[in-house]
Amino acid sequence: MTDIAGINGQKLVEYLPTALIRWYPFEKGRRALLLGEDDALGVVLRNDFQMDLVVAGIEQSGEVEGSFDYVLLIGSLEHATNPVKVLMKLQKLLVRDGVLLLGLNNRLGVRYFCGDRDLYTNESFDGVENYRRGKSSSGRMYARNEIEAMLSAAGWSRWKFYSVLPNLAEPVFLFADGQLPKEDMANRLFTNYHYPPSVFLQEESLYGTLADNGLFHRMANAFLIECSLTGEFADALYVTSSVERGKENAMMTVIHDDGTVSKQVIYPEGKDRLKCLVEHMETLQQRGVPVVEGHLEDDGHYVMPYIESVTGQVYLKNLLLKDKAAFLQVMDDFRDAILASSPIHRGEFIDARGEKGETDLFDEAFLDMVPLNSFYLDGKFVFFDQEFSEPNYPVNVVLTRMIATLYAGNSELHQILPADELYERYGLLAEKQRWLEMEWAFLRKLRQEDILREYHRQVRRDDDIMQANRRRMNYPARDYRKLFFDIFQDADTKKLILFGSGRYAHEFMNLYRVRYPVYAIVDNNEAAWGKEIHGVQIQPPAILEKMQPGECKVLVCIKDFLPVMEQLESLRVDDYSIFNPGKSYVVPRAPMVANAEVSLKQEKKKYHIGYVAGVFDLFHIGHLNLLRRAKEQCDYLIVGVVSDRQVREGKKVEPFVPFEERLEMVRACRYVDEAHEIPFEHPDTNMAWKLYHFDVQFSGSDYEHDSVWLKKKAWLEERGSTMVFFPYTQSTSSTKLKKLITERLI
């Protein structure tokens, strides 16, 4: 079999499209024609199915001679000058019981209604408009009725359509005609795009509505069409694949029309995973946990019966939408099923940060005991696909996965029952972040997120950009920029007032109050009046009526900002913007002044904006060397100084020099352009980058091989920044100075 997974990300990406045909019941050793490039599909046909393979370009199809058992055109017919002529020729090349497999993009695919650019014109909505402005010379897409018309015109009369999601480049789901998802695609589907920055809708959330209105298949992003001369077709109704998981974990699941479901490995190394599945299901059954029974067959396939029911995920979601009390009771039942899956003992564990802890541990934790991998039958949850287990694993991580998977992609559930209420119900809230990090570590490894990081960066949308695209449609360009981007315009010359006293206002005060002092906070909630946030009193909005035109700048710190905008307009307040704590803003900074001592002939520095964070207690030569080296590599240096509280609670020591004095000493350094307090609530690298948009963060070399800091560096590099480590001055350090002072040697 093909041995490619796990080598590197690029190689794995090349083989993602092969999921489109790996499940197909090809007869090995037959003769096949592949029209298009001799790529990964060709490798799979030759190696996995031992085909006698001929490869030709689409425009050379008329020159091909001989007869074939299979002909494949995957993403190729779109390039044909005369597709009907090509389809006619291919029919003649097939043996009497031959099969033609067509993979085609759909010009009415839902991805294009969400804003993705056309694959061939690189413009949005060209395919949707049927290329009325002209098609690209490289090709065009067709809608389903056009494909059927071409097949009929070419003499074909028997075909079977499969809808492909998310697309031909990564075909994870295939649904035969008439088959609809019985699970919430918002939880399962990772969408990808030709041009993610233009997307303005959350595609995965649309599939339920499309299915309910008979549009699911017509608006699929792509199709696999099986054309048979005899009228016999593969018995698949629904196919899922996980090629991206690599050698040991890649699987295909096929629901057959005989009422069975089969799981098969993609690579030989996955055989052990199927054996684990069998063992796990038997273990769970012995412990009284209901499971869908299955067995391994001689061909290595794991077979189980098809259950005609929605998943536990869908059942729980619908129940919460109808009856919150009943939902909580059933969630308790799910929790109890998880707790019954394994004996529990007290012990030590190591979390995703490498830190030790003590908690309740499963002897053997089944990490996929989540609503998505269950059915709700006769008043109880019945589990399937329990492939993964870990010994001595925290109970709380599995319970956290139960909640996290339920709420993933379901923002409406939070409005009825915030997820934190469930985390608190099951004793998870205090260390929720720790458990979530461990859950994500499991998923990241399983999905090979690190290997596929660059690919995902190129094809997956950024939700902040998506929301910005959507909002931009509601406003003229100038108003939009003022409302959502240039929110600090005039904030330093007018009285700054925050509208709202909830989480958004607290986040603003945590991050920006030092740079932009807040004059007042207003709120419509009378119960909040008179309270304070960082020393600023919350007042009624009536104070806005007393402001003179142009006297104040209002930042709306409320998620549902539209009613507040209307209220501000009625109060004749016209200078306001919208603050979003999840967004990073470019904060205006002082212009750089040329240093007279610096020669104009000096070479351009490697970085423009640099950032350094530190305590800078007992400011000494080591600090000076760090700042000098940093300034030597960047035009503009920003320094974050740790507050007394952060030193006290983070390092468990008391700083010798008070924060205000440390900050002023750093600001006075000739190499520093700006210095600010590091927000206590957000002290990490990601928030610093969102605040300052620096090109590089400089740090000491003692963190150079630290896994946590290497993750910070990787996070920065995903955003076009980086991290540089400098060696410390060995002769002097704050620790050594403090020791000398303590010992009264100086």
N, C-alpha and C positions, 0 to 999 in steps of 0.2 A: 504493500500500500504506500501511498505518497507519504514521505517522511519530511515534512517541512515545518510543522508548527514548533514554536518555541525557539527558533533560531534567532530571529530578530523581528522587530515590528514591521519593517517594510515587506519582508517575505510573507509574514502572516497576512498582511493587508492584501497582498496579491492573490491569496487563496480564499479570501472571504466570499467572492462571487461564486465559488464552486459549490456552495451550499445549495444552489439552485437545482443541481442535477445529482448530487451525491446520493440522495434518497431514492432516485428513480430505479425501477427494477430492470436495468439493462441485463441482457444475456451476455455473459462474458465471452470474449473471443470473437465477437461479431465484427463486421466492417462498418466504419462510421466516417462521415464527412463533417468536418467542422469548418464553417464559413466565418472568416474573421481572422484574428491574430492567433498564432500558435502560442497561447499563454497558459495560465494555470489550468484552464479547462482541458486543454490538450494533454497536459501532464496527468491529470486525473483519469481521463479516458484511456490513456495508454497504460498507466501503471495500476490503477485501482480496478479498472474493468477490462484490462488486457485487450483493448480494441486494436484492430488493424485500421489505423487512422490516416486519413488524407485531410490536409489543411489547405484551404484556398481563400483568397480574398473575395469579398462579396461581388465585385465587378467581374471576377474571373469565373463565376459560377457557371456561365454558359459554356465554358471551355472544359469543364470537368466531364470525364467519361467514366463508365463503369456503373455498377449497381451497389447500393448500400442498404444496410439494415437500419441505420439511424443517420439522420441528417440534423445538425444543430446550427441554429443561427441565434446567438445570444447577443443582443444589442447591435446587430449588424444590418438588419433589414432597413433600419432608419437611414442608412447611408446609400441605399440602392436608388439609382436613377429611375428604374421602372420595377417597383416591387412585385407587381402582378406577374410580370414576365419571369422574374426570379422564382416565384412560388410555382409557376407552371413547370419550369425546368426541373425543380427539385422533386416534384411528384414523379417525373419520369425516371429520376435517378434511384428511386426507392424500389426495393424488392416488393413482392406481392403483399407481405405482412409488415412492411416497413413503417417507421414512425418518424415524423418530423417534429422537432422541438424548437419552438420559437420563444425567445425572450425579448420582449418589447417594452419600452417605456410608454406610459400613457400621458398624452398631452393634457388630459383632464385630471391628472393625478392630484390628490388633495394637497400635496407638497407645494404645487404651483399656486394654488389658491391661498396658501399661507405665506406666499411672497418669494419662494425660491426662484432663482433665475432659470430660464430655459437652457437645457443642456447644449443646444446647438447655436442659438443666437446670443446667449449670455445676457439676455434682457428679460425682465419679469413680464409675465402674462402673454408673451408672444404665442406660445402653444395654445393657451386658453382661447386666444382670439383666432386660432386656426391660421396663424401666420399671414394675416391680412396685410401686414406691412412688408411681407416678403420673407422667405425662409433663408436660412444659412446655406451656403454652398456645401457645408460639411454634412448636412442631413436635416431631418425633421422628425417629430413624433406624431403618432396617430392615436385617435380615440378608439374605443372598443368597436363601435359600429363601423368605423372605417376599416379596421382590421378584418372584421367578419366579411365586409363587402369585398375586400381584396382576396380573401381566401375563396369566397364563392366565385369570383371572376376568374380565379386561377384553376377552378375545377375541383376544389376541395369541398367535401360535403359533411365530413365528420370531424369534430374537434371538441376539446375540453379545455376550458379556461381555468387557470389558477391565478388568484390575486396575490401579488407579491408585496410584502412589507419588510423593511421600509423602502427598499428599492433594489434594482439589479446589482448594485455595487456591494450590498450587504443583505442578501435575501434570507432573513431570519424566520419569517412566517410565510407560509403558502396556504391559501384557503381555496378549495375547489368551489366551483359555482354552487350557490345555495347554502354554503357553510358560512356561519357567522361566528365571531368570537364569543366564547362563553366565559370569558374573563375580561377584566377591565384593561384595555390596551394602554391606558395611561400609566399602569404599573409595570407593564412588560416591554413596551416598545421604546427603544432608544432611536429617535429619528435622526437622520443625517441628510445633508443637503449639498447641492452643487455649490451654492454660495450662501452660507449661513447668515452673513451680516444683513441680508435683505429680508429675512423672515420676520413676520410680525404677528403670527398666531401660533398657539400651542397645538401642533398637529395631533399629538397623541390623544388629546382630550376631545377631539371631534369624532372619533370613530364610533362611539356609542350612538351619537345622534345620526350619523350616516347610516349605520346599520338599521336603526329604528325607522328610517325613512326610505329604505330601499336603495340607498346610494353607495353602500359599502363597496360593492364590486365595480360599479361603473367608475368610481373615483379612486380606485387603487392606483398606487404610484407606478406599478408595472405589472406585466402579465407574463406568465409562462403558459404557452398554448401547446397542447399535445394534439397533433394532427395524425389521425390513423386511417390507413387505407381500408382496414377491415372493420373499423368501428369498435375495436377492443382497446380499452384504456387502462392505465394504472389504477389500482383500487384505492388510492390515497384520497382522503377527504380533507386532511389538515396535516401540515408538516411544520415542525419547528426544528431549528438547528442552532448549534453553538460552536461553530468553527473557531471563533475567536478565543475560545478557552484553552486551546493548545492540545498537546499530545495526550495528556492523561485525562482531561476532562471534557473534551469535545464530544458531543452526542447529537444524534438525530432522533426525533420522536415522530412517529407516523400514526395517525388515526386511520384505520382501514374501514372500508365499507362493509366488512363482515362482522363489525362490532368488536374488534380487537384493537389494542394499541401496542405498538412495538417500539422499543428503544434499541438503538444500535450505536456502536462506537464508530468514530470516524477514523481513528488511528489505532494501531495494534496496542499501544500503551494504555488505551482506555479499557481494556478487558478487565483489569483489576477493579476499575470503578464500578462496572456492572456486578461483579462479585460482591463488592461492598454493599451495593444496593440490595441484593438478595439477602445478605446477612442482616442488614439493618431492618429491613421490613419484617423478617422473622423475629428479631429481637423485640421490636416494638409490639408485635402481635402477642408475644409471650408475656409482655408486661401489661397487657390489657389495653393497649392503644389501638383503636380501630385503624386498619390500613386497607388499601386496595391490593388484594393478593395478586401476585404474578409469579412467573417462573422463567428460567433460562431454557431456551430451546437449543437443539443441536447445532444450529447455524450461528449461535452466539447472540441471538436477539433475545431481549427480555420482553416478554409478552404478558399483558394484563387486559382485563375486560374494559371496554369503553363505558364510562359512567355518564348517563344522560342527565347532567345536572350542572348548574353554575358552580363556580369555585366558592370556597369559603370566603374568599376576598369579596366577591360580588354580593354574597348573601349578607355579610356583616355590614358592608357599605349601605345596602338598601334598608337593612334593619335600623341602622342609626338614623337614616333619613326619615323613618316612620315613627320609631319608638325608642327614645334614648334609654329609658329604664330597662327595656327588654334587651337592648344592645349590650348594656353593661353586664347583665346577667349571663348572656351568651359569651361575652369576652372572658368572664370568669371561668366559664367551662373550657374555653380554649387554653387559658392559663393553666388550668388543672390538668389538661391533657399533656401539656409540655412538662409539668412537674412530675407526671407519672411515667415519663419516658425513660428515666434513669434514676438510680440511687443518687443521693446527694450527700456530700460531706463538706466539712469546713477545711479550707486550705489556702495556701499561697498561690498567687498567679502573677504573671507579668503582662502589663497592658501594652497598648499600641505604642506608647512612648518609651517603653523599656523600663517603666517603674513598677516596683513590686507592690502587692496589696494582698489583703486577706478577705475572703468572702465565701459564700456558699458555692460549691463547685459540683457540676454533674460528674459522675464517674465517666460517663460517655455522653457528650452533648450532641444532639442531632440539630445541626445549625439551620436546616431548611424546614423546621417545623413552624411554618408561617402560613397565614390564611391563603396565600396564593397557591400553596401546594396541598390543598385540602378540598374536600367537598363537605357540604352540610346535609347529611342524610338521616332521616328518622330521628331528629333531635340530637345528633352528635356529629362531631367532626371526624371525617375519614381521611387519612393522610396518604399521599403518594410521593414518589420521586425523592425519597430520603437518602440521597447518595453520600452526603458528607457528615462526618462526625469528628469530634475532637475529644481526647481524654482530658480529664481534670480541667474543665472549662467553666467559666462563670455562668451560673444560672441567669444572672441579670442581663447578660449579653443576648441570650436566646429570647428572653422576655422582651428586651428592647427591640429585637428584630421583628417580633410579633406586631408591635405598634408601628415601628418605622415603615414596614412594608405596607401596612394597611393604609397609612396616611400618604404614602408617596404618590404624587400626582393627583391627589384628591383634596384640593384646597377648600372645597365646600364643606368637608367634614369638620375642619377647624372651626367654622362658624357655628356649628351645632355643639361640638364638644372639642375644645382645644386639646391637642395631643398631650400637653403637659398635665392635664387632669388624669389621663390614663397612666402616664409615667408616675405621677404621685400616688395613684390608687395601688400600684404594684410595687411601691417602694423604690422607684428608680430615679426619681427626680433629682435627688441630692448629687448623684454622680452621673447624671444622664450623659454628659459630654464624654466621659470616660468610656461608657458602654457603647455609645454611638461610634466612637473612634475605633473600638475593637470590631464592631460590626462592619465598619467601612474597610478595615484592614483585611477582613475575610473576603469581602466582595471585590476589593481592588485586586487582590491576588488571583481570585477565581476568574475575574473578567480580564486579567492581564492589562489593567489600566496603565501601569507604568510602561509596559512595552508598546502599547498602542496610544500613548499620550499624544504624540505629534499628529497621528492620524485623526484622533478625536478632536484635537484643536482645530483641524482644518475642516471637518465635516459637521460637527455638532454646533448647534446655536448657543449663543450666550443669552441667557434669559433677561439680563439687564438690557442688552441691546434690543432684544425682541420687544420688551415693554416700551422702550424708548421709541422704537419704530411705530408702535401702535399709537402711542400718545401723540406723536408728531403729526399724525393724520388729522387730529382735531384742531390744530392751531396753525396760523401762518408762521412761516419760518422764524421771523423776528420775535414774535410772542413766545414761541416754543422755547427758543434759546434763553430768553429772559426768565421764563417760568421754571425750567428744569435744568439748565446748565449753568448759566452765569448767575447763580443764586447769591453770590457775595458782591455783586455789583452794587455800589453805594452803601454796603453794609458797614463800612468804616467811616462814613461821613454823615450818616443819619442815625437816629435813634433806632436801635435794632429791637424788634418785638417778636417774640415767638407766639404763634397761635396754636394752642394745644399744650397739655401738661402731662401727656402720657409717655410711653416708651420713646417715641421719636424725639420729644423735647429733651428727655434725659440723655439720649444719645448725642444730641446736638451739644448740650452743655458739657458732657464728658469730653467731647472731641474739640470743640471750637470756642468755648467760652473765654479762654485766655487770649486768643487772637482776635475774637470779635465779642467784646463785652455786651451782654444783653441788658437792655434798659428795662424791659418788663416782659412778663409772660401773661397771656390772657387765655381764658377758657370759658366755654359756654356752661360748663358744669359748676353749679353753685357750690357743690360740696368741696370743690378744690380751692375756692377762693380763700385767701389768707395763708395757705400753705406755701412752702418755699422749695425751690430747686436750686441747690448751690448758692443759697443766700438771696435769690431773686424771688420776690413774692408773686404769687398767681393772683390775677385781678380779673374783673369782668371786662368783656369786650367794649364796654361803654367808654373806656379811656381812649379808644381810638377816635371817638367823636370829638374829643378835645384837641386832637392833633391838627396842626396847621398843614395845609397842602405842601407836600414835599418834605415834611419834618421827620417822618419815620419810614423804615423799611420793615415789612412783615415777612417772616418766614413761616409758612404753614407747616406745622409738624404733626400732621394727622394723615393716616393712610387714606381715608375716604375724604379727599380734599375738595371735591366739587361743591358740596354745600357751603363750605367755608369760603370758597372763591366767590360764590354768589352773595354771601353775607358781607364780605369785604367790599364788593362792588356797591352794595346798598349803603355801606358806610362811607362811600366815596374814597376808599383807600385804593390807589391805583398802582402803588409800588410794592408788589409782593411776589414771592417765589415759593416753590414747593421743595421742602427738604425731605430726602429719602435716605435713611441711615444705611441702606444697603448699597448706595451709589457712591462712587468716588468722584470728588470734585477737584477741578484745577483751581487752587486757591491763589489769588494774585500775590506776588511777592515783590519785594523792592528790586528796582533795576540794578544790574551789576555795574559797579563803578570800576573803571580800569585803574589798576595799580600803577602809579608812575614808575615804580621800581622794576616793573616787569617789562622786558624788552618786547617791542612789537614783532620782533622776529622769532619770538618763542613759538615752538611747535604747538600745534593744536592739541589740547588735552584729550585723553582717551574717552572721558565721560563728561557730560554736561552737568547734571545735578547729582550730587553724592549725598549719602546719609550715614551718620554714625549715631549709635545709641550707647549710653553709658551712665554710670552713677557720677563719675568724676569727683569722688570724695578725696580730699587732700590733694588737690590738683598738683601733678608732678611731671617730671620730664617724660615719663612713659605716655601720659595723656598728650603731652605736647607733640611727641613723635608721631603718635597715631593721627592726630589732626593734621599735622604737617604733611605726612605721607598721603593722607586722603585728599588734601587740597592740591597736592602735586598732580593728582590724577583727574581732578574734576574742576570745572569752572566755578561751580556754586556749591558750597558745602552747608548742609543743614544738620544740626545736631539735636538729638532728643535726649533730654536729661531726666533721669529717673527721680520720681518724687520721694519724699521722706517715707510716706506710707508704703510705697512699693518696696523700698529697701527694707523697711521694718518687717513687712509681711512676706516678702519674697525671699530675702536673704537671711531673715531672722536675726538681724543685727541693727544697731542704731547708727545712723551716719554721724560722723564727727562734725561735718560742716552742714548747716541747714540748707535745705533745697534752694531758697531764694539766693543765697550767697554762691552756691555751686553754679546756679544758672547764670548769674552775673559774671562770674569768672570765665565761664565758657564763652559767653557773648563777647567778652573783652578780648578774647584771643584773636590775633590778626588773621588766622586761617579760617575763621568761622564767619559765615555770612548770615546765618539765622540760628537761633537756639530756642527750643520750646520745651515745655513740660510734656513728658510722655503721659498720655491719658491713663490713669490707673485702671480703668475698666477695659481698656484696649491697648495693652502694652506690646503687642506682638508685631512682627514684620509686616504682615498683610495689611493691618490698619495703617501703619506708617506709610506704606506705599500708596494706599488710597488717599492719604492726607497730602502727600508731597510729590507723588509721581516721579520719584527719583530713578536715575538710570543705574545706580549701583549703591549697595550698602557695604560699608567697610566694617570689618570686625576683627577681633583678635584671633591669632592662629590656634589658640587652645580649643576653639570650636570647629576647626577645619575638618575634622573627621567625625564629628558628633552627628549621629543620624538625624536628630531633630533639626539641627542647623542645615544639614544637607537637604532636608525636605523644604526648608525655608528657601534655600537657594534655588531648588527646582521650581518652587511656586513662583519666584520672581522671574525666572527665565521663561516660564510660560507666558509672562506678560511683557517680555522684551527688556527686562531689567536683569540684574545679576548680583552676586555677592563676592567680595574679594576679602581674603584673610591676610592680615599683616602680622608679622612676628612681634611679640611684646618686647619691651625693653626689660631685659632680665635683671638689671642691677637695682631697679626701683619699681615698687608697686604699692598700691594703697594698702594691701594686706601687710606688707613688710613694714610700712610706716606705722600702721596701727599697732603692730606688735611691738615696735620700738617704743612708741608712746606708752603703751600699756605697761611695758617693763621699765619705764622711766629711764630709758637710756639716752633720751634726748630731751 
